[in-house]
Amino acid sequence: MKKSLMKRLLLLSTLALNSFTPLAVNVNAMESDVESLNSSLQSIQVKSNPEIESDKAVIPGESEEEPQETPARMEVDSQGEGETPSQTPLTIEEYKKLDATTLAEMVRRGRTTSKELIEFAFQVIEETNPDLNNVISTRKEAALAEAEAMEDTGQPFYGVPMLVKGLGHSVEEGSNTLGFKFLEDQTSSRDGRQVKAFKEAGFIVIGQTSYPQMGWINVTNSELYGDTHNPWNLAHNPGGSSGGSSAAVAIGQVPVASSSDAGGSTRIPASWSGLIGLHPSRGILTWDSSSINNQTTHFAETKSMQDTITLFETLLKEKTREHVLQGSFDKTTPIAYTTMTPAGTPISEDAIQAVREVANFLKGEGYLVEEVAYPVDGKKLMEQYYILASSAAGSLDYIAKRPLGRPIQREDVELLTWALYQTSKDLTKEDVAGAWDYIHQVTEDMNAFYSKYPFLLTATNAYPAPKADYNHISPELAEVMEDMSGLSKVEKLQVIYDQWLPAWTLTPYTQLANLTGTPALSLPTYLTDKGLPMGVMFNTFAKNDRSLLQIGKLLEESNRFITYYNRPSDDKESNPDVEPDTDNILNPFPGADETVGNGADTQIEDLDDQSNIEEQAEDNHLSNSPSSQPVVKDHQVQATDSAKDTLPNTGESDQLVMYSISLTLFGIAGYFVRKK
């Protein structure tokens, strides 16, 4: 009897062991799949800051143990000759998710080629541009030829395709309309400064992205190009004026696309598209002027801090490099934050929540965080901003002279451009100088603020993205703007302020950095209940850009970023049928159911070369920024946690418990058999 019982017990435990072993193997297999995905999204380090220890980089499809060479020391062309290709081909889904740093390293190692990346880019453009309407021109054959001819000289973005903003970032034989119908057939005679610099960094330009006329507004729509749509929800706009670029990077057409920012046009679309948007300090990048009366910066829409950091360091002027401060962000540095808007305009609960989440995170990490009132009079500051924007419209007669042979007329331009043009006729040099005098005083006030609080945290935008066809001008003001000839200068400026107020209410924070020449960084940290991304923004004093990059790195490594391919697992998928929630938020303001003005991103400084009209004069007098490049460890690893969260429930813990029970039964049976 006892012997029979022992045999049955032994048999039972053996069957249990055999039954649960495959389940445990499945768990291990699932873990391997997650680790494989982790590997696919890991960062590739190309440059190191001596003060920061870098983790070993892993390229998707390659062994972690494989030794890696420094990109600058590799000698392979864009097609990977001299390297043994990986047996695992790069997929288009990987291409859409990976950043430019990782893709460049893959080209060097032979995992892919720049030609293949270009083909992937055009495949994604063909699939998505009909819905997004964000690419206005392409140059596939020229790009493939450039890929074939490219030599590896250590470029950080070696062989990676990119799109450039169609406004001001001139591409030889590319579109150069400024958004005007009468310039529809005009092309650029040569590459502009920005495009040359991007190419020197290793990028291959494959086309141009959409923008609003003259870059006046904070959304991307125009009579010439139509409405650009947000990848997160096609019923919404991606923001502007660099919205074509932000849509491209968010959906994965390219990993990086260029942008310009005269009042928020890099950061506004970055916030509404789930991207990183850096507005660098005035005068420090390779194409920058030395003028202290300049509000426009040129950079890019990016999706990883490694790309942002590498691009920033690459584009610094050599003579400014050592003057840009090393990062000094640490737990002893006071951080101010506010949910007040600059002029007391409304703010959404989403924007407030976005700021408080990051402030609470920093507090929890031991940083010094303090809530403050907004530090300047935003209304008066914007009045100066609108004087500058109106003054810039005075160049329109020159722009029209060659193609039209006459001054600008109403039918030549959109209504906002026409209103600014009419206002420019009454403005004097003294008006512009007075505006800059006030702005410089605000700059001093902000310097005093930064001496106490080196960082200011706000929302990037006060509301989620508006409708794709957003138009901020009310019917009442539109009628006035058609003919302003009977208005005085003061009355015209008031009309300009009033018509832009609904738009500015959506994005009131970004213009401060442009006017004061100080850096600001928008980071993708928040998702609304309707599935729309929003960002937070950090401002600091001039030439403290690297500290902002440290903050971005901290939030990214802490898995605070939310991007198109890296969303929380419980994310409510955006519903194209859900109407935007900006319809009823601006009732106090006429026409407040659409867009945000951020002034012209077009500053006409070289009117002798209309084919490259937005370029700024070369700077012969600047000096600013260090050669060591900060590095972000595992700059894309946060995507893995999101991916792991979306995997099916495998019941891993239950299986392992049963596996342990079977081993215990087996041990008990063995004990009795031996005792018997």
QUISUL-V190070 format. One record per helix or strand of 2 or more residues. SS is the DSSP state (@ for helix, = for strand). FROM is the first residue (numbers start at 1). TO is the last residue. If there is no record, write none. Layout:
# QUISUL-V190070
SS & FROM & TO
SS & FROM & TO
This chain:
# QUISUL-V190070
@ & 2 & 41
@ & 71 & 73
@ & 92 & 97
@ & 100 & 109
@ & 114 & 132
= & 135 & 138
@ & 140 & 149
= & 160 & 165
@ & 181 & 183
= & 187 & 188
@ & 193 & 200
= & 203 & 209
@ & 213 & 215
= & 221 & 222
= & 226 & 227
@ & 243 & 251
= & 257 & 261
@ & 267 & 273
= & 276 & 279
= & 297 & 302
@ & 305 & 315
@ & 318 & 321
= & 335 & 337
@ & 349 & 364
= & 369 & 371
@ & 378 & 404
@ & 410 & 412
@ & 415 & 424
@ & 429 & 452
= & 455 & 459
@ & 475 & 482
@ & 489 & 506
@ & 511 & 516
= & 520 & 527
= & 533 & 539
@ & 545 & 557
@ & 610 & 612
@ & 638 & 645
@ & 652 & 675
